[in-house]
Amino acid sequence: MKPHRFTLPISLLTLGVAAVASANVAEPAKRMESLNTARALLAPRPAAAVVAASNPFYSVAFADAMAGRSGATAANTDNPSAKANPVATRPVGPRPSRELLESIAAGLKPSGIFKIGGKQTLVFGQKRVQAGDTMAVMIGETKHTLTIVDISPPHFTISLNNEELTRPIK
């Protein structure tokens, strides 16, 4: 191959690309106008605008619960009827694992028990579980995963977040 055969087409192609690129570049006055608009958009905002924005990841009710308050948030502490009627309210926030496990276990009613292949099997409606299996339980809109730790008639043991509870098989 002779390299000089390609010199002319490549040169013409380069000139064409350069002509098209120069047509796309805006005039200096228009470029300065765009740069000024960009500088105005990127300029620091006054502190008042930043303070007025609320944090979407901050919950007043959860902060009150973590602080050990009675569940009354900062928004409703100015309510005179709330001060006059101090009813013990449950703090809003995550429930302790033990309390949650006890409330879930109260609703668990096995409908039967039998042995398959030498292993005890609990029946909850259409669901069959053996020791070591997990069960998904919905409490409100939250899904919790229970583990069946042991099945030894007349009891079965369940666990949630390293908390265990033994319930009778009825």
Secondary structure, 3 states (H helix, E strand, C coil): CCCHHHHHHHHHHHHHHHHHHHHHCCCHHHHHHHHHHHHHHHCCCCHHHHHHCCCCCCCHHHHHHHHCCCCCCCCCCCCHHHHHCCCCCCCCCCCCHHHHHHHHHHHCCCCEEEEECCEEEEEECCEEEECCCEEEEEECCEEEEEEEEEEECCEEEEEECCEEEEEECC
